Amino acid sequence: MIIGRKRRYRIIQEWLDGREMGFKEGAETLGVSNSLVNRAARGQCNNRRVLRYFIALGIPADVLDLPEDLRAEAKARGAA
């Protein structure tokens, strides 16, 4: 199922690469599969744990195209 969020996958990937991280490290940190982190980055799912992880890393909210319920969290963290 494709959610169709307009996440900017390449920018998310570059953000992680710039910090010598990848989707695999995020998956290990969260205890989820690499494919789940990848699907969330592509906008194919809205896994809240993964999206909150991206927010905590400081990835800008406009890059993440967050669901409505997470926009306020991102704004509070200064990622908006």
HTML snippet that shows the backbone in 3Dmol.js (N, CA, C, O; Angstrom):
<script src="https://3Dmol.org/build/3Dmol-min.js"></script>
<div id="view" style="width:600px;height:400px;position:relative"></div>
<script>
const pdb = `
ATOM      1  N   MET A   1       0.846  -1.181   0.000  1.00  0.00           N
ATOM      2  CA  MET A   1       0.000   0.000   0.000  1.00  0.00           C
ATOM      3  C   MET A   1       0.889   1.241   0.000  1.00  0.00           C
ATOM      4  O   MET A   1       1.819   1.345   0.799  1.00  0.00           O
ATOM      5  N   ILE A   2       0.608   2.146  -0.868  1.00  0.00           N
ATOM      6  CA  ILE A   2       1.383   3.373  -0.956  1.00  0.00           C
ATOM      7  C   ILE A   2       0.573   4.516  -0.366  1.00  0.00           C
ATOM      8  O   ILE A   2      -0.544   4.795  -0.803  1.00  0.00           O
ATOM      9  N   ILE A   3       1.141   5.161   0.616  1.00  0.00           N
ATOM     10  CA  ILE A   3       0.488   6.284   1.276  1.00  0.00           C
ATOM     11  C   ILE A   3       0.551   7.511   0.379  1.00  0.00           C
ATOM     12  O   ILE A   3      -0.398   8.293   0.322  1.00  0.00           O
ATOM     13  N   GLY A   4       1.655   7.678  -0.312  1.00  0.00           N
ATOM     14  CA  GLY A   4       1.794   8.789  -1.236  1.00  0.00           C
ATOM     15  C   GLY A   4       2.268  10.085  -0.609  1.00  0.00           C
ATOM     16  O   GLY A   4       2.035  11.162  -1.159  1.00  0.00           O
ATOM     17  N   ARG A   5       2.938   9.994   0.546  1.00  0.00           N
ATOM     18  CA  ARG A   5       3.506  11.199   1.129  1.00  0.00           C
ATOM     19  C   ARG A   5       4.615  11.695   0.213  1.00  0.00           C
ATOM     20  O   ARG A   5       5.258  10.911  -0.484  1.00  0.00           O
ATOM     21  N   LYS A   6       4.828  12.992   0.223  1.00  0.00           N
ATOM     22  CA  LYS A   6       5.832  13.582  -0.657  1.00  0.00           C
ATOM     23  C   LYS A   6       7.139  13.814   0.086  1.00  0.00           C
ATOM     24  O   LYS A   6       7.665  14.926   0.123  1.00  0.00           O
ATOM     25  N   ARG A   7       7.649  12.738   0.674  1.00  0.00           N
ATOM     26  CA  ARG A   7       8.929  12.838   1.366  1.00  0.00           C
ATOM     27  C   ARG A   7      10.043  12.927   0.349  1.00  0.00           C
ATOM     28  O   ARG A   7       9.973  12.333  -0.727  1.00  0.00           O
ATOM     29  N   ARG A   8      11.056  13.664   0.697  1.00  0.00           N
ATOM     30  CA  ARG A   8      12.195  13.814  -0.209  1.00  0.00           C
ATOM     31  C   ARG A   8      13.268  12.804   0.190  1.00  0.00           C
ATOM     32  O   ARG A   8      14.183  13.084   0.963  1.00  0.00           O
ATOM     33  N   TYR A   9      13.101  11.631  -0.376  1.00  0.00           N
ATOM     34  CA  TYR A   9      13.923  10.470  -0.040  1.00  0.00           C
ATOM     35  C   TYR A   9      15.414  10.762  -0.168  1.00  0.00           C
ATOM     36  O   TYR A   9      16.185  10.463   0.744  1.00  0.00           O
ATOM     37  N   ARG A  10      15.819  11.337  -1.279  1.00  0.00           N
ATOM     38  CA  ARG A  10      17.249  11.595  -1.518  1.00  0.00           C
ATOM     39  C   ARG A  10      17.821  12.560  -0.473  1.00  0.00           C
ATOM     40  O   ARG A  10      18.954  12.390  -0.022  1.00  0.00           O
ATOM     41  N   ILE A  11      17.052  13.548  -0.100  1.00  0.00           N
ATOM     42  CA  ILE A  11      17.535  14.502   0.912  1.00  0.00           C
ATOM     43  C   ILE A  11      17.663  13.805   2.266  1.00  0.00           C
ATOM     44  O   ILE A  11      18.631  14.041   2.989  1.00  0.00           O
ATOM     45  N   ILE A  12      16.707  12.958   2.614  1.00  0.00           N
ATOM     46  CA  ILE A  12      16.781  12.192   3.867  1.00  0.00           C
ATOM     47  C   ILE A  12      18.019  11.303   3.840  1.00  0.00           C
ATOM     48  O   ILE A  12      18.766  11.227   4.816  1.00  0.00           O
ATOM     49  N   GLN A  13      18.226  10.633   2.708  1.00  0.00           N
ATOM     50  CA  GLN A  13      19.378   9.754   2.558  1.00  0.00           C
ATOM     51  C   GLN A  13      20.695  10.541   2.673  1.00  0.00           C
ATOM     52  O   GLN A  13      21.628  10.099   3.343  1.00  0.00           O
ATOM     53  N   GLU A  14      20.763  11.693   2.025  1.00  0.00           N
ATOM     54  CA  GLU A  14      21.961  12.534   2.104  1.00  0.00           C
ATOM     55  C   GLU A  14      22.187  13.056   3.523  1.00  0.00           C
ATOM     56  O   GLU A  14      23.327  13.151   3.978  1.00  0.00           O
ATOM     57  N   TRP A  15      21.094  13.397   4.224  1.00  0.00           N
ATOM     58  CA  TRP A  15      21.175  13.871   5.601  1.00  0.00           C
ATOM     59  C   TRP A  15      21.844  12.808   6.474  1.00  0.00           C
ATOM     60  O   TRP A  15      22.748  13.104   7.255  1.00  0.00           O
ATOM     61  N   LEU A  16      21.381  11.568   6.325  1.00  0.00           N
ATOM     62  CA  LEU A  16      21.952  10.467   7.094  1.00  0.00           C
ATOM     63  C   LEU A  16      23.399  10.203   6.680  1.00  0.00           C
ATOM     64  O   LEU A  16      24.261  10.003   7.535  1.00  0.00           O
ATOM     65  N   ASP A  17      23.667  10.203   5.376  1.00  0.00           N
ATOM     66  CA  ASP A  17      25.027   9.978   4.879  1.00  0.00           C
ATOM     67  C   ASP A  17      25.994  11.017   5.430  1.00  0.00           C
ATOM     68  O   ASP A  17      27.134  10.696   5.767  1.00  0.00           O
ATOM     69  N   GLY A  18      25.536  12.265   5.522  1.00  0.00           N
ATOM     70  CA  GLY A  18      26.374  13.337   6.043  1.00  0.00           C
ATOM     71  C   GLY A  18      26.751  13.143   7.498  1.00  0.00           C
ATOM     72  O   GLY A  18      27.700  13.754   7.989  1.00  0.00           O
ATOM     73  N   ARG A  19      26.016  12.303   8.176  1.00  0.00           N
ATOM     74  CA  ARG A  19      26.307  11.983   9.581  1.00  0.00           C
ATOM     75  C   ARG A  19      26.840  10.567   9.727  1.00  0.00           C
ATOM     76  O   ARG A  19      26.843   9.980  10.809  1.00  0.00           O
ATOM     77  N   GLU A  20      27.297  10.035   8.574  1.00  0.00           N
ATOM     78  CA  GLU A  20      27.837   8.678   8.509  1.00  0.00           C
ATOM     79  C   GLU A  20      26.870   7.662   9.107  1.00  0.00           C
ATOM     80  O   GLU A  20      27.257   6.771   9.863  1.00  0.00           O
ATOM     81  N   MET A  21      25.601   7.826   8.743  1.00  0.00           N
ATOM     82  CA  MET A  21      24.541   6.926   9.168  1.00  0.00           C
ATOM     83  C   MET A  21      23.825   6.429   7.930  1.00  0.00           C
ATOM     84  O   MET A  21      24.050   6.919   6.823  1.00  0.00           O
ATOM     85  N   GLY A  22      22.977   5.468   8.128  1.00  0.00           N
ATOM     86  CA  GLY A  22      22.150   4.973   7.046  1.00  0.00           C
ATOM     87  C   GLY A  22      20.862   4.425   7.617  1.00  0.00           C
ATOM     88  O   GLY A  22      20.628   4.479   8.824  1.00  0.00           O
ATOM     89  N   PHE A  23      20.036   3.901   6.747  1.00  0.00           N
ATOM     90  CA  PHE A  23      18.766   3.326   7.193  1.00  0.00           C
ATOM     91  C   PHE A  23      19.002   2.123   8.104  1.00  0.00           C
ATOM     92  O   PHE A  23      18.219   1.863   9.018  1.00  0.00           O
ATOM     93  N   LYS A  24      20.087   1.394   7.847  1.00  0.00           N
ATOM     94  CA  LYS A  24      20.385   0.221   8.662  1.00  0.00           C
ATOM     95  C   LYS A  24      20.618   0.604  10.122  1.00  0.00           C
ATOM     96  O   LYS A  24      20.114  -0.059  11.028  1.00  0.00           O
ATOM     97  N   GLU A  25      21.384   1.680  10.349  1.00  0.00           N
ATOM     98  CA  GLU A  25      21.643   2.122  11.728  1.00  0.00           C
ATOM     99  C   GLU A  25      20.349   2.565  12.407  1.00  0.00           C
ATOM    100  O   GLU A  25      20.133   2.292  13.587  1.00  0.00           O
ATOM    101  N   GLY A  26      19.504   3.242  11.662  1.00  0.00           N
ATOM    102  CA  GLY A  26      18.214   3.646  12.212  1.00  0.00           C
ATOM    103  C   GLY A  26      17.368   2.451  12.584  1.00  0.00           C
ATOM    104  O   GLY A  26      16.724   2.435  13.633  1.00  0.00           O
ATOM    105  N   ALA A  27      17.370   1.449  11.723  1.00  0.00           N
ATOM    106  CA  ALA A  27      16.608   0.233  11.985  1.00  0.00           C
ATOM    107  C   ALA A  27      17.121  -0.472  13.239  1.00  0.00           C
ATOM    108  O   ALA A  27      16.338  -0.932  14.070  1.00  0.00           O
ATOM    109  N   GLU A  28      18.443  -0.550  13.364  1.00  0.00           N
ATOM    110  CA  GLU A  28      19.029  -1.197  14.545  1.00  0.00           C
ATOM    111  C   GLU A  28      18.712  -0.415  15.816  1.00  0.00           C
ATOM    112  O   GLU A  28      18.396  -1.007  16.848  1.00  0.00           O
ATOM    113  N   THR A  29      18.796   0.902  15.745  1.00  0.00           N
ATOM    114  CA  THR A  29      18.491   1.752  16.899  1.00  0.00           C
ATOM    115  C   THR A  29      17.050   1.565  17.360  1.00  0.00           C
ATOM    116  O   THR A  29      16.771   1.485  18.557  1.00  0.00           O
ATOM    117  N   LEU A  30      16.144   1.497  16.395  1.00  0.00           N
ATOM    118  CA  LEU A  30      14.716   1.396  16.709  1.00  0.00           C
ATOM    119  C   LEU A  30      14.241  -0.031  16.926  1.00  0.00           C
ATOM    120  O   LEU A  30      13.154  -0.247  17.461  1.00  0.00           O
ATOM    121  N   GLY A  31      15.033  -0.996  16.522  1.00  0.00           N
ATOM    122  CA  GLY A  31      14.615  -2.391  16.637  1.00  0.00           C
ATOM    123  C   GLY A  31      13.549  -2.763  15.621  1.00  0.00           C
ATOM    124  O   GLY A  31      12.663  -3.571  15.898  1.00  0.00           O
ATOM    125  N   VAL A  32      13.646  -2.160  14.437  1.00  0.00           N
ATOM    126  CA  VAL A  32      12.702  -2.452  13.361  1.00  0.00           C
ATOM    127  C   VAL A  32      13.504  -2.892  12.127  1.00  0.00           C
ATOM    128  O   VAL A  32      14.734  -2.851  12.133  1.00  0.00           O
ATOM    129  N   SER A  33      12.805  -3.308  11.088  1.00  0.00           N
ATOM    130  CA  SER A  33      13.498  -3.762   9.889  1.00  0.00           C
ATOM    131  C   SER A  33      14.020  -2.584   9.066  1.00  0.00           C
ATOM    132  O   SER A  33      13.468  -1.484   9.106  1.00  0.00           O
ATOM    133  N   ASN A  34      15.079  -2.838   8.332  1.00  0.00           N
ATOM    134  CA  ASN A  34      15.657  -1.851   7.435  1.00  0.00           C
ATOM    135  C   ASN A  34      14.621  -1.428   6.387  1.00  0.00           C
ATOM    136  O   ASN A  34      14.548  -0.258   6.013  1.00  0.00           O
ATOM    137  N   SER A  35      13.832  -2.385   5.922  1.00  0.00           N
ATOM    138  CA  SER A  35      12.836  -2.061   4.900  1.00  0.00           C
ATOM    139  C   SER A  35      11.757  -1.119   5.437  1.00  0.00           C
ATOM    140  O   SER A  35      11.225  -0.302   4.685  1.00  0.00           O
ATOM    141  N   LEU A  36      11.427  -1.221   6.722  1.00  0.00           N
ATOM    142  CA  LEU A  36      10.440  -0.314   7.305  1.00  0.00           C
ATOM    143  C   LEU A  36      10.976   1.119   7.320  1.00  0.00           C
ATOM    144  O   LEU A  36      10.249   2.054   6.985  1.00  0.00           O
ATOM    145  N   VAL A  37      12.228   1.293   7.702  1.00  0.00           N
ATOM    146  CA  VAL A  37      12.845   2.623   7.712  1.00  0.00           C
ATOM    147  C   VAL A  37      12.896   3.172   6.285  1.00  0.00           C
ATOM    148  O   VAL A  37      12.601   4.344   6.053  1.00  0.00           O
ATOM    149  N   ASN A  38      13.266   2.327   5.347  1.00  0.00           N
ATOM    150  CA  ASN A  38      13.333   2.731   3.945  1.00  0.00           C
ATOM    151  C   ASN A  38      11.955   3.129   3.415  1.00  0.00           C
ATOM    152  O   ASN A  38      11.825   4.152   2.743  1.00  0.00           O
ATOM    153  N   ARG A  39      10.928   2.330   3.710  1.00  0.00           N
ATOM    154  CA  ARG A  39       9.562   2.648   3.253  1.00  0.00           C
ATOM    155  C   ARG A  39       9.063   3.947   3.864  1.00  0.00           C
ATOM    156  O   ARG A  39       8.391   4.731   3.193  1.00  0.00           O
ATOM    157  N   ALA A  40       9.389   4.183   5.141  1.00  0.00           N
ATOM    158  CA  ALA A  40       8.977   5.433   5.784  1.00  0.00           C
ATOM    159  C   ALA A  40       9.680   6.619   5.123  1.00  0.00           C
ATOM    160  O   ALA A  40       9.066   7.664   4.907  1.00  0.00           O
ATOM    161  N   ALA A  41      10.955   6.460   4.805  1.00  0.00           N
ATOM    162  CA  ALA A  41      11.708   7.537   4.142  1.00  0.00           C
ATOM    163  C   ALA A  41      11.160   7.820   2.748  1.00  0.00           C
ATOM    164  O   ALA A  41      11.201   8.960   2.285  1.00  0.00           O
ATOM    165  N   ARG A  42      10.656   6.806   2.087  1.00  0.00           N
ATOM    166  CA  ARG A  42      10.100   6.974   0.735  1.00  0.00           C
ATOM    167  C   ARG A  42       8.653   7.484   0.748  1.00  0.00           C
ATOM    168  O   ARG A  42       8.106   7.841  -0.295  1.00  0.00           O
ATOM    169  N   GLY A  43       8.045   7.515   1.933  1.00  0.00           N
ATOM    170  CA  GLY A  43       6.660   7.969   2.020  1.00  0.00           C
ATOM    171  C   GLY A  43       5.651   6.878   1.747  1.00  0.00           C
ATOM    172  O   GLY A  43       4.477   7.162   1.512  1.00  0.00           O
ATOM    173  N   GLN A  44       6.094   5.627   1.775  1.00  0.00           N
ATOM    174  CA  GLN A  44       5.201   4.506   1.516  1.00  0.00           C
ATOM    175  C   GLN A  44       4.479   4.035   2.772  1.00  0.00           C
ATOM    176  O   GLN A  44       3.534   3.251   2.694  1.00  0.00           O
ATOM    177  N   CYS A  45       4.926   4.514   3.925  1.00  0.00           N
ATOM    178  CA  CYS A  45       4.228   4.237   5.178  1.00  0.00           C
ATOM    179  C   CYS A  45       4.505   5.388   6.131  1.00  0.00           C
ATOM    180  O   CYS A  45       5.446   6.156   5.931  1.00  0.00           O
ATOM    181  N   ASN A  46       3.697   5.506   7.151  1.00  0.00           N
ATOM    182  CA  ASN A  46       3.841   6.583   8.136  1.00  0.00           C
ATOM    183  C   ASN A  46       4.129   6.010   9.512  1.00  0.00           C
ATOM    184  O   ASN A  46       3.424   6.319  10.472  1.00  0.00           O
ATOM    185  N   ASN A  47       5.153   5.182   9.615  1.00  0.00           N
ATOM    186  CA  ASN A  47       5.494   4.594  10.898  1.00  0.00           C
ATOM    187  C   ASN A  47       5.958   5.691  11.855  1.00  0.00           C
ATOM    188  O   ASN A  47       6.971   6.348  11.616  1.00  0.00           O
ATOM    189  N   ARG A  48       5.212   5.880  12.934  1.00  0.00           N
ATOM    190  CA  ARG A  48       5.481   6.985  13.860  1.00  0.00           C
ATOM    191  C   ARG A  48       6.839   6.867  14.535  1.00  0.00           C
ATOM    192  O   ARG A  48       7.505   7.880  14.747  1.00  0.00           O
ATOM    193  N   ARG A  49       7.265   5.651  14.878  1.00  0.00           N
ATOM    194  CA  ARG A  49       8.583   5.494  15.521  1.00  0.00           C
ATOM    195  C   ARG A  49       9.694   5.962  14.594  1.00  0.00           C
ATOM    196  O   ARG A  49      10.612   6.663  15.017  1.00  0.00           O
ATOM    197  N   VAL A  50       9.606   5.572  13.331  1.00  0.00           N
ATOM    198  CA  VAL A  50      10.636   5.957  12.367  1.00  0.00           C
ATOM    199  C   VAL A  50      10.593   7.463  12.126  1.00  0.00           C
ATOM    200  O   VAL A  50      11.636   8.116  12.099  1.00  0.00           O
ATOM    201  N   LEU A  51       9.407   8.013  11.952  1.00  0.00           N
ATOM    202  CA  LEU A  51       9.295   9.451  11.700  1.00  0.00           C
ATOM    203  C   LEU A  51       9.779  10.259  12.897  1.00  0.00           C
ATOM    204  O   LEU A  51      10.428  11.291  12.723  1.00  0.00           O
ATOM    205  N   ARG A  52       9.473   9.804  14.112  1.00  0.00           N
ATOM    206  CA  ARG A  52       9.974  10.502  15.308  1.00  0.00           C
ATOM    207  C   ARG A  52      11.497  10.413  15.385  1.00  0.00           C
ATOM    208  O   ARG A  52      12.153  11.349  15.843  1.00  0.00           O
ATOM    209  N   TYR A  53      12.050   9.307  14.945  1.00  0.00           N
ATOM    210  CA  TYR A  53      13.509   9.159  14.891  1.00  0.00           C
ATOM    211  C   TYR A  53      14.096  10.189  13.924  1.00  0.00           C
ATOM    212  O   TYR A  53      15.082  10.852  14.247  1.00  0.00           O
ATOM    213  N   PHE A  54      13.499  10.324  12.750  1.00  0.00           N
ATOM    214  CA  PHE A  54      13.965  11.314  11.781  1.00  0.00           C
ATOM    215  C   PHE A  54      13.864  12.732  12.353  1.00  0.00           C
ATOM    216  O   PHE A  54      14.766  13.550  12.170  1.00  0.00           O
ATOM    217  N   ILE A  55      12.761  13.009  13.043  1.00  0.00           N
ATOM    218  CA  ILE A  55      12.582  14.332  13.666  1.00  0.00           C
ATOM    219  C   ILE A  55      13.678  14.563  14.705  1.00  0.00           C
ATOM    220  O   ILE A  55      14.271  15.640  14.756  1.00  0.00           O
ATOM    221  N   ALA A  56      13.947  13.551  15.534  1.00  0.00           N
ATOM    222  CA  ALA A  56      14.964  13.670  16.580  1.00  0.00           C
ATOM    223  C   ALA A  56      16.350  13.908  15.994  1.00  0.00           C
ATOM    224  O   ALA A  56      17.187  14.560  16.620  1.00  0.00           O
ATOM    225  N   LEU A  57      16.595  13.387  14.804  1.00  0.00           N
ATOM    226  CA  LEU A  57      17.884  13.617  14.141  1.00  0.00           C
ATOM    227  C   LEU A  57      18.001  15.038  13.607  1.00  0.00           C
ATOM    228  O   LEU A  57      19.088  15.498  13.258  1.00  0.00           O
ATOM    229  N   GLY A  58      16.862  15.725  13.549  1.00  0.00           N
ATOM    230  CA  GLY A  58      16.879  17.105  13.064  1.00  0.00           C
ATOM    231  C   GLY A  58      16.556  17.266  11.597  1.00  0.00           C
ATOM    232  O   GLY A  58      16.759  18.341  11.032  1.00  0.00           O
ATOM    233  N   ILE A  59      16.055  16.212  10.968  1.00  0.00           N
ATOM    234  CA  ILE A  59      15.667  16.326   9.564  1.00  0.00           C
ATOM    235  C   ILE A  59      14.468  17.273   9.492  1.00  0.00           C
ATOM    236  O   ILE A  59      13.484  17.067  10.202  1.00  0.00           O
ATOM    237  N   PRO A  60      14.533  18.299   8.653  1.00  0.00           N
ATOM    238  CA  PRO A  60      13.461  19.296   8.589  1.00  0.00           C
ATOM    239  C   PRO A  60      12.093  18.688   8.244  1.00  0.00           C
ATOM    240  O   PRO A  60      11.990  17.786   7.413  1.00  0.00           O
ATOM    241  N   ALA A  61      11.070  19.194   8.891  1.00  0.00           N
ATOM    242  CA  ALA A  61       9.714  18.683   8.707  1.00  0.00           C
ATOM    243  C   ALA A  61       9.248  18.792   7.260  1.00  0.00           C
ATOM    244  O   ALA A  61       8.523  17.919   6.781  1.00  0.00           O
ATOM    245  N   ASP A  62       9.649  19.847   6.555  1.00  0.00           N
ATOM    246  CA  ASP A  62       9.200  19.975   5.172  1.00  0.00           C
ATOM    247  C   ASP A  62       9.791  18.886   4.280  1.00  0.00           C
ATOM    248  O   ASP A  62       9.189  18.520   3.270  1.00  0.00           O
ATOM    249  N   VAL A  63      10.947  18.375   4.638  1.00  0.00           N
ATOM    250  CA  VAL A  63      11.549  17.258   3.904  1.00  0.00           C
ATOM    251  C   VAL A  63      10.778  15.974   4.192  1.00  0.00           C
ATOM    252  O   VAL A  63      10.634  15.118   3.319  1.00  0.00           O
ATOM    253  N   LEU A  64      10.283  15.848   5.421  1.00  0.00           N
ATOM    254  CA  LEU A  64       9.588  14.641   5.844  1.00  0.00           C
ATOM    255  C   LEU A  64       8.120  14.591   5.420  1.00  0.00           C
ATOM    256  O   LEU A  64       7.525  13.514   5.409  1.00  0.00           O
ATOM    257  N   ASP A  65       7.527  15.730   5.072  1.00  0.00           N
ATOM    258  CA  ASP A  65       6.099  15.781   4.736  1.00  0.00           C
ATOM    259  C   ASP A  65       5.294  14.970   5.758  1.00  0.00           C
ATOM    260  O   ASP A  65       4.647  13.976   5.428  1.00  0.00           O
ATOM    261  N   LEU A  66       5.359  15.428   6.995  1.00  0.00           N
ATOM    262  CA  LEU A  66       4.788  14.697   8.118  1.00  0.00           C
ATOM    263  C   LEU A  66       3.266  14.665   8.113  1.00  0.00           C
ATOM    264  O   LEU A  66       2.615  15.585   7.619  1.00  0.00           O
ATOM    265  N   PRO A  67       2.705  13.584   8.675  1.00  0.00           N
ATOM    266  CA  PRO A  67       1.263  13.557   8.920  1.00  0.00           C
ATOM    267  C   PRO A  67       0.911  14.652   9.926  1.00  0.00           C
ATOM    268  O   PRO A  67       1.762  15.085  10.702  1.00  0.00           O
ATOM    269  N   GLU A  68      -0.301  15.081   9.908  1.00  0.00           N
ATOM    270  CA  GLU A  68      -0.774  16.193  10.742  1.00  0.00           C
ATOM    271  C   GLU A  68      -0.430  16.020  12.220  1.00  0.00           C
ATOM    272  O   GLU A  68      -0.010  16.973  12.876  1.00  0.00           O
ATOM    273  N   ASP A  69      -0.607  14.810  12.744  1.00  0.00           N
ATOM    274  CA  ASP A  69      -0.387  14.601  14.178  1.00  0.00           C
ATOM    275  C   ASP A  69       1.075  14.735  14.593  1.00  0.00           C
ATOM    276  O   ASP A  69       1.350  14.954  15.773  1.00  0.00           O
ATOM    277  N   LEU A  70       2.011  14.611  13.671  1.00  0.00           N
ATOM    278  CA  LEU A  70       3.427  14.741  14.018  1.00  0.00           C
ATOM    279  C   LEU A  70       3.993  16.134  13.729  1.00  0.00           C
ATOM    280  O   LEU A  70       5.103  16.452  14.157  1.00  0.00           O
ATOM    281  N   ARG A  71       3.252  16.945  13.023  1.00  0.00           N
ATOM    282  CA  ARG A  71       3.745  18.291  12.702  1.00  0.00           C
ATOM    283  C   ARG A  71       3.988  19.123  13.955  1.00  0.00           C
ATOM    284  O   ARG A  71       4.983  19.843  14.042  1.00  0.00           O
ATOM    285  N   ALA A  72       3.086  19.027  14.922  1.00  0.00           N
ATOM    286  CA  ALA A  72       3.249  19.790  16.164  1.00  0.00           C
ATOM    287  C   ALA A  72       4.483  19.326  16.933  1.00  0.00           C
ATOM    288  O   ALA A  72       5.200  20.139  17.516  1.00  0.00           O
ATOM    289  N   GLU A  73       4.727  18.013  16.932  1.00  0.00           N
ATOM    290  CA  GLU A  73       5.933  17.486  17.601  1.00  0.00           C
ATOM    291  C   GLU A  73       7.193  18.030  16.935  1.00  0.00           C
ATOM    292  O   GLU A  73       8.144  18.425  17.609  1.00  0.00           O
ATOM    293  N   ALA A  74       7.189  18.045  15.620  1.00  0.00           N
ATOM    294  CA  ALA A  74       8.357  18.535  14.883  1.00  0.00           C
ATOM    295  C   ALA A  74       8.571  20.028  15.165  1.00  0.00           C
ATOM    296  O   ALA A  74       9.699  20.489  15.338  1.00  0.00           O
ATOM    297  N   LYS A  75       7.474  20.757  15.206  1.00  0.00           N
ATOM    298  CA  LYS A  75       7.567  22.190  15.474  1.00  0.00           C
ATOM    299  C   LYS A  75       8.136  22.447  16.861  1.00  0.00           C
ATOM    300  O   LYS A  75       8.954  23.348  17.047  1.00  0.00           O
ATOM    301  N   ALA A  76       7.699  21.651  17.836  1.00  0.00           N
ATOM    302  CA  ALA A  76       8.187  21.801  19.204  1.00  0.00           C
ATOM    303  C   ALA A  76       9.683  21.510  19.301  1.00  0.00           C
ATOM    304  O   ALA A  76      10.377  22.090  20.136  1.00  0.00           O
ATOM    305  N   ARG A  77      10.173  20.627  18.461  1.00  0.00           N
ATOM    306  CA  ARG A  77      11.594  20.283  18.455  1.00  0.00           C
ATOM    307  C   ARG A  77      12.417  21.233  17.597  1.00  0.00           C
ATOM    308  O   ARG A  77      13.645  21.154  17.570  1.00  0.00           O
ATOM    309  N   GLY A  78      11.733  22.129  16.898  1.00  0.00           N
ATOM    310  CA  GLY A  78      12.433  23.077  16.053  1.00  0.00           C
ATOM    311  C   GLY A  78      12.748  22.533  14.677  1.00  0.00           C
ATOM    312  O   GLY A  78      13.573  23.112  13.969  1.00  0.00           O
ATOM    313  N   ALA A  79      12.117  21.434  14.271  1.00  0.00           N
ATOM    314  CA  ALA A  79      12.374  20.845  12.953  1.00  0.00           C
ATOM    315  C   ALA A  79      11.404  21.368  11.898  1.00  0.00           C
ATOM    316  O   ALA A  79      11.469  20.962  10.737  1.00  0.00           O
ATOM    317  N   ALA A  80      10.517  22.257  12.291  1.00  0.00           N
ATOM    318  CA  ALA A  80       9.480  22.708  11.366  1.00  0.00           C
ATOM    319  C   ALA A  80       9.993  23.668  10.338  1.00  0.00           C
ATOM    320  O   ALA A  80       9.229  24.133   9.492  1.00  0.00           O
TER     321      ALA A  80
END
`;
const viewer = $3Dmol.createViewer("view");
viewer.addModel(pdb, "pdb");
viewer.setStyle({}, {cartoon: {color: "spectrum"}});
viewer.zoomTo();
viewer.render();
</script>
